[in-house]
Amino acid sequence: MGPGKRGLLTAAVTVVCAVTVLALPGTAFAAPTPPPPPGTAASVTVVDEEDTALEAVREKLEKLYREAAVATDEYNAADEKARQQSAQIVALAKKIVEGRERLDELKSRAGAAAAAQYRGGGLPPEAHLMLSDDPQDFLDGAGRVLQGERATNGLLGELTRTQEDLEQYAQDAEGQMKKLEAGRKAKATAQKKIEKRIEEAEKLESALAKEEKERLARLERRAADAAQASWLSSGILDDIKGEATPRGKKAVAYATAQIGKPYQWGAEGPKTYDCSGLTSQAWISAGQGIPRTSQEQWKQLTRVAVEDMRPGDLVIYFDDASHVGMYVGDGTIVHAPRPGRTVTLAGAGSMPILGVVRPDA
């Protein structure tokens, strides 16, 4: 390697050593480098000084992108909550408008009832009885008056309840607005974190020459292949024989049709996706709504054993469930990997599996 290229690589490694990042839970888009299992040809042995330096770059990029993945899940969760809170505020606002209209109507009816009682209340009941030509007419009239008084009392009670409801709606709306504002701040914080990590990763990669980028890509593939080989060496595919349901087939068809489209954090299609945006939209297309984020997919969906998974199931990765792919069969997933990559097929075991969940259990 010439002194010019070696200088570029040295500069990239210097950036690796210089960049400092927040300590977040360990997750990754690219697979870590596991020891090769017995009987497999996959190897991650560093063969020379240049590979040693590039391996340091690869590990640094992996760290940056795993932190971007965590922040993306935080952003997506905050975004989903903000949508829900906005919808609740709209519903409460509608109730407040309807309540005010009802209150105005009740006040008008109560005022009319009070005026009628006032006009008929000039003489005591005994006087009305003595002046009446027909006592039965008087008694019938008195009954109607009593019914009117009861109706008026009921009207006033409803008016009071409507006023109380309006006050509660206003308090609920104020509480939702505070939550919405907090959610917006959480989104903004997560967005800054994502953008910072991606900017650091892009800066690191831009310091590499074309040949070094190609060698780095080979190192990434080598690590992923080694992890997949280790997973397959257990004979796991002999146990995975599940068949997709009709909805599962639709979800797989949607997800695989997106292959080649760019990754974009926070995106749900149709032109770009992040990992959970792809899986959630695939299942929505199949008529099954699921949580938006990979972490909530892991928490809320039915968990199944890896050996029992079938096409359409979601494979959740890393200890904090920050990445997800869809199993399509034959030991393969379709997923949106990370910034700078496109939706693609990958080995289901090319990243550390946390577990498998089933949207249509």
C-alpha positions as CSV (number, residue, x, y, z in Angstrom):
1,M,0.0,0.0,0.0
2,G,1.4,3.4,-1.0
3,P,2.2,6.1,1.5
4,G,-0.7,8.2,0.3
5,K,-3.3,5.5,0.9
6,R,-1.7,4.5,4.1
7,G,-1.9,8.1,5.2
8,L,-5.7,8.2,4.5
9,L,-6.2,5.0,6.5
10,T,-4.1,6.3,9.3
11,A,-6.2,9.5,9.3
12,A,-9.4,7.4,9.5
13,V,-8.0,5.4,12.4
14,T,-7.1,8.7,14.1
15,V,-10.7,9.8,13.7
16,V,-11.8,6.6,15.3
17,C,-9.6,7.3,18.3
18,A,-10.6,10.9,18.5
19,V,-14.4,10.7,18.3
20,T,-16.1,10.3,21.6
21,V,-19.7,9.2,21.8
22,L,-22.4,8.7,24.5
23,A,-22.4,5.3,26.2
24,L,-25.6,3.6,25.0
25,P,-26.7,-0.1,25.3
26,G,-24.7,-2.3,23.0
27,T,-26.6,-3.0,19.7
28,A,-25.5,-3.2,16.1
29,F,-26.7,-3.2,12.6
30,A,-23.7,-5.1,11.3
31,A,-22.9,-8.4,13.1
32,P,-20.1,-8.6,15.6
33,T,-17.1,-10.8,14.9
34,P,-17.7,-14.2,16.6
35,P,-15.2,-17.0,16.7
36,P,-15.6,-19.3,13.7
37,P,-17.4,-22.5,14.7
38,P,-15.7,-25.9,14.2
39,G,-16.0,-27.4,10.8
40,T,-16.9,-24.1,9.0
41,A,-14.8,-22.3,6.4
42,A,-15.8,-18.8,7.6
43,S,-13.0,-16.9,9.2
44,V,-12.5,-13.4,10.5
45,T,-8.8,-13.7,11.0
46,V,-7.0,-10.4,10.5
47,V,-4.4,-11.1,7.9
48,D,-2.3,-7.9,7.8
49,E,-1.7,-4.5,9.3
50,E,-4.2,-2.8,6.9
51,D,-7.0,-5.2,7.9
52,T,-6.1,-4.6,11.5
53,A,-6.6,-0.8,11.0
54,L,-9.8,-1.3,9.0
55,E,-11.2,-3.7,11.6
56,A,-10.9,-0.8,14.1
57,V,-12.8,1.4,11.7
58,R,-15.5,-1.3,11.2
59,E,-16.0,-1.6,15.0
60,K,-16.2,2.2,15.3
61,L,-18.8,2.4,12.5
62,E,-20.7,-0.5,14.1
63,K,-20.8,1.4,17.4
64,L,-22.0,4.6,15.8
65,Y,-24.8,3.0,13.8
66,R,-26.0,0.9,16.8
67,E,-26.3,4.1,18.8
68,A,-28.2,5.7,15.8
69,A,-30.5,2.6,15.9
70,V,-31.3,3.1,19.6
71,A,-32.0,6.8,19.0
72,T,-34.2,5.9,16.0
73,D,-36.4,3.7,18.2
74,E,-36.6,6.5,20.7
75,Y,-37.6,8.9,17.9
76,N,-40.2,6.5,16.5
77,A,-41.7,5.9,19.9
78,A,-42.0,9.6,20.7
79,D,-43.5,10.2,17.2
80,E,-46.1,7.5,17.7
81,K,-47.1,8.9,21.1
82,A,-47.3,12.4,19.7
83,R,-49.7,11.2,17.0
84,Q,-51.9,9.5,19.6
85,Q,-51.9,12.6,21.8
86,S,-52.7,14.9,18.9
87,A,-55.7,12.6,18.0
88,Q,-56.9,12.7,21.7
89,I,-56.6,16.5,21.8
90,V,-58.7,16.7,18.6
91,A,-61.3,14.4,20.1
92,L,-61.4,16.4,23.3
93,A,-61.7,19.7,21.4
94,K,-64.7,18.3,19.5
95,K,-66.3,17.3,22.8
96,I,-65.7,20.8,24.2
97,V,-67.4,22.4,21.1
98,E,-70.3,20.0,21.3
99,G,-70.6,20.5,25.1
100,R,-70.7,24.3,24.8
101,E,-73.4,24.0,22.2
102,R,-75.4,21.7,24.4
103,L,-74.8,24.0,27.4
104,D,-76.2,27.0,25.4
105,E,-79.2,25.0,24.5
106,L,-79.9,23.9,28.1
107,K,-79.5,27.4,29.4
108,S,-82.0,28.7,26.8
109,R,-84.5,25.9,27.7
110,A,-84.0,26.5,31.4
111,G,-84.6,30.3,31.0
112,A,-87.8,29.6,29.1
113,A,-89.0,27.2,31.8
114,A,-88.3,29.7,34.5
115,A,-90.2,32.5,32.7
116,A,-93.2,30.2,32.2
117,Q,-93.2,29.4,35.9
118,Y,-93.0,33.0,36.8
119,R,-95.9,34.0,34.6
120,G,-98.2,31.3,36.1
121,G,-97.1,31.8,39.7
122,G,-98.9,35.1,40.7
123,L,-101.7,33.4,42.8
124,P,-101.5,30.7,45.4
125,P,-102.9,27.2,44.4
126,E,-106.0,27.8,46.7
127,A,-107.0,30.9,44.8
128,H,-106.7,29.1,41.4
129,L,-109.0,26.3,42.8
130,M,-111.6,28.7,44.0
131,L,-111.6,30.7,40.7
132,S,-111.7,27.5,38.5
133,D,-115.1,26.6,36.9
134,D,-114.0,22.9,36.8
135,P,-112.0,21.5,39.8
136,Q,-110.9,18.6,37.6
137,D,-109.4,21.0,35.1
138,F,-107.5,22.6,37.9
139,L,-106.2,19.3,39.2
140,D,-105.1,18.3,35.7
141,G,-103.4,21.6,35.3
142,A,-101.7,21.2,38.7
143,G,-100.3,17.8,37.6
144,R,-98.9,19.4,34.4
145,V,-97.3,22.1,36.5
146,L,-95.7,19.4,38.7
147,Q,-94.4,17.6,35.7
148,G,-93.0,20.8,34.4
149,E,-91.2,21.5,37.6
150,R,-89.7,18.1,37.6
151,A,-88.6,18.5,34.0
152,T,-87.1,21.8,34.9
153,N,-85.2,20.3,37.8
154,G,-83.9,17.6,35.4
155,L,-82.9,20.2,32.9
156,L,-80.9,22.1,35.6
157,G,-79.3,18.8,36.7
158,E,-78.2,18.1,33.1
159,L,-76.9,21.6,32.7
160,T,-74.8,21.2,35.8
161,R,-73.4,17.9,34.6
162,T,-72.6,19.4,31.2
163,Q,-70.7,22.2,32.9
164,E,-68.7,19.7,34.9
165,D,-68.0,17.6,31.8
166,L,-66.7,20.7,30.0
167,E,-64.4,21.5,32.9
168,Q,-63.0,17.9,32.8
169,Y,-62.5,18.0,29.1
170,A,-60.6,21.2,29.4
171,Q,-58.4,19.7,32.1
172,D,-57.8,16.5,30.0
173,A,-56.9,18.6,27.0
174,E,-54.4,20.7,29.0
175,G,-52.8,17.5,30.3
176,Q,-52.6,16.0,26.8
177,M,-51.0,19.3,25.5
178,K,-48.3,19.0,28.2
179,K,-47.6,15.4,27.2
180,L,-47.5,16.4,23.6
181,E,-45.0,19.1,24.3
182,A,-42.8,16.7,26.2
183,G,-43.1,14.2,23.4
184,R,-42.0,16.8,20.9
185,K,-38.9,17.6,23.0
186,A,-38.1,13.8,23.2
187,K,-38.4,13.6,19.4
188,A,-36.1,16.6,19.0
189,T,-33.5,15.1,21.4
190,A,-33.6,11.8,19.6
191,Q,-33.3,13.4,16.2
192,K,-30.2,15.4,17.2
193,K,-28.7,12.2,18.6
194,I,-29.4,10.3,15.3
195,E,-28.0,13.0,13.1
196,K,-24.9,13.4,15.2
197,R,-24.1,9.7,15.1
198,I,-24.7,9.4,11.3
199,E,-22.6,12.5,10.7
200,E,-19.7,11.0,12.7
201,A,-20.0,7.7,10.8
202,E,-20.1,9.5,7.4
203,K,-17.1,11.6,8.4
204,L,-15.2,8.4,9.4
205,E,-16.1,6.7,6.1
206,S,-15.2,9.7,4.0
207,A,-11.6,9.6,5.3
208,L,-11.2,6.2,3.5
209,A,-9.9,5.7,0.0
210,K,-12.1,3.8,-2.5
211,E,-10.0,0.6,-2.1
212,E,-10.2,0.9,1.7
213,K,-14.0,1.2,1.5
214,E,-14.1,-1.9,-0.6
215,R,-11.9,-3.8,1.9
216,L,-14.1,-2.5,4.8
217,A,-17.2,-3.8,3.0
218,R,-15.5,-7.2,2.7
219,L,-14.7,-7.2,6.4
220,E,-18.4,-6.5,7.2
221,R,-19.5,-9.3,4.9
222,R,-16.9,-11.6,6.5
223,A,-18.2,-10.9,10.0
224,A,-21.8,-11.4,8.9
225,D,-21.0,-14.6,7.1
226,A,-19.2,-16.0,10.1
227,A,-22.1,-15.2,12.4
228,Q,-24.6,-16.8,9.9
229,A,-22.3,-19.9,9.5
230,S,-22.1,-20.3,13.3
231,W,-25.9,-20.1,13.5
232,L,-26.5,-22.6,10.7
233,S,-23.9,-25.0,12.1
234,S,-26.2,-25.8,15.0
235,G,-28.6,-27.5,12.5
236,I,-31.3,-25.0,13.2
237,L,-32.7,-25.1,9.7
238,D,-33.6,-28.8,10.2
239,D,-36.1,-27.7,12.8
240,I,-37.5,-24.6,11.1
241,K,-40.3,-26.0,8.9
242,G,-43.2,-23.6,9.6
243,E,-45.3,-22.5,6.6
244,A,-46.6,-18.9,6.2
245,T,-50.2,-18.1,6.7
246,P,-52.1,-16.2,4.0
247,R,-51.5,-12.9,5.8
248,G,-47.9,-13.9,6.3
249,K,-47.4,-14.5,2.6
250,K,-48.9,-11.0,1.9
251,A,-46.5,-9.4,4.4
252,V,-43.5,-11.2,3.0
253,A,-44.5,-10.2,-0.6
254,Y,-44.8,-6.5,0.5
255,A,-41.4,-6.5,2.3
256,T,-39.5,-8.2,-0.4
257,A,-41.0,-5.9,-3.0
258,Q,-39.2,-3.0,-1.2
259,I,-35.7,-4.6,-1.8
260,G,-33.4,-1.9,-3.1
261,K,-35.1,1.1,-1.5
262,P,-33.0,3.2,0.7
263,Y,-32.9,3.1,4.5
264,Q,-34.1,6.4,6.2
265,W,-34.5,6.7,9.9
266,G,-38.1,7.4,10.9
267,A,-39.4,6.4,7.5
268,E,-42.4,4.2,6.8
269,G,-42.4,4.1,3.0
270,P,-43.3,4.1,0.3
271,K,-39.9,5.3,-1.0
272,T,-37.7,4.8,2.1
273,Y,-37.9,2.8,5.3
274,D,-36.2,2.2,8.6
275,C,-36.2,-1.4,10.0
276,S,-39.5,-1.3,12.0
277,G,-41.1,1.0,9.4
278,L,-40.6,-1.8,6.9
279,T,-42.0,-4.6,9.1
280,S,-45.0,-2.6,10.4
281,Q,-46.0,-1.4,6.9
282,A,-45.6,-4.9,5.5
283,W,-48.1,-6.3,8.1
284,I,-50.5,-3.3,7.7
285,S,-50.5,-4.2,4.0
286,A,-51.6,-7.7,5.0
287,G,-54.4,-6.3,7.1
288,Q,-52.8,-6.7,10.5
289,G,-51.8,-3.6,12.5
290,I,-48.7,-4.0,14.7
291,P,-46.7,-1.6,16.9
292,R,-44.5,0.9,15.1
293,T,-41.1,0.3,16.9
294,S,-39.0,-2.9,17.1
295,Q,-39.0,-2.6,20.9
296,E,-42.8,-2.4,21.1
297,Q,-43.1,-5.3,18.6
298,W,-40.9,-7.3,20.9
299,K,-42.9,-6.3,24.0
300,Q,-46.5,-6.7,22.6
301,L,-46.4,-9.4,20.0
302,T,-46.6,-13.1,20.7
303,R,-43.2,-14.7,21.1
304,V,-42.3,-18.0,19.5
305,A,-39.3,-20.2,19.6
306,V,-36.7,-19.7,16.9
307,E,-37.1,-23.3,15.7
308,D,-40.9,-22.6,15.4
309,M,-40.7,-19.5,13.2
310,R,-42.4,-19.3,9.9
311,P,-42.2,-16.8,7.0
312,G,-43.7,-13.5,8.1
313,D,-42.5,-13.7,11.7
314,L,-40.3,-10.9,12.9
315,V,-36.8,-11.6,14.1
316,I,-35.8,-9.2,16.9
317,Y,-32.1,-8.4,17.3
318,F,-29.7,-7.3,20.1
319,D,-30.3,-7.1,23.8
320,D,-32.4,-3.9,23.6
321,A,-34.5,-5.0,20.6
322,S,-33.3,-2.1,18.5
323,H,-33.4,-3.9,15.2
324,V,-35.9,-6.1,13.4
325,G,-36.1,-8.1,10.2
326,M,-38.8,-10.3,8.6
327,Y,-38.2,-14.0,8.2
328,V,-38.8,-15.1,4.6
329,G,-37.6,-18.7,4.8
330,D,-34.5,-20.7,4.2
331,G,-32.6,-19.1,7.0
332,T,-33.1,-15.6,5.5
333,I,-34.6,-12.3,6.5
334,V,-35.5,-9.1,4.6
335,H,-34.6,-5.9,6.5
336,A,-33.7,-2.3,6.2
337,P,-30.1,-2.4,7.7
338,R,-28.8,1.1,8.4
339,P,-28.1,4.5,7.0
340,G,-26.3,4.3,3.7
341,R,-27.8,0.9,2.9
342,T,-30.9,-0.4,1.1
343,V,-33.6,-2.9,2.0
344,T,-32.0,-6.3,1.4
345,L,-31.9,-10.0,2.2
346,A,-29.5,-11.2,4.9
347,G,-28.9,-14.3,6.9
348,A,-31.3,-14.6,9.9
349,G,-28.3,-15.4,12.1
350,S,-26.0,-12.7,10.8
351,M,-26.8,-10.6,13.9
352,P,-27.3,-11.7,17.5
353,I,-31.0,-12.8,17.8
354,L,-33.0,-11.7,20.8
355,G,-36.1,-13.6,19.8
356,V,-38.9,-14.1,17.4
357,V,-42.4,-12.6,17.5
358,R,-45.5,-13.5,15.5
359,P,-47.9,-10.7,14.4
360,D,-50.7,-13.1,13.3
361,A,-50.6,-15.6,16.2
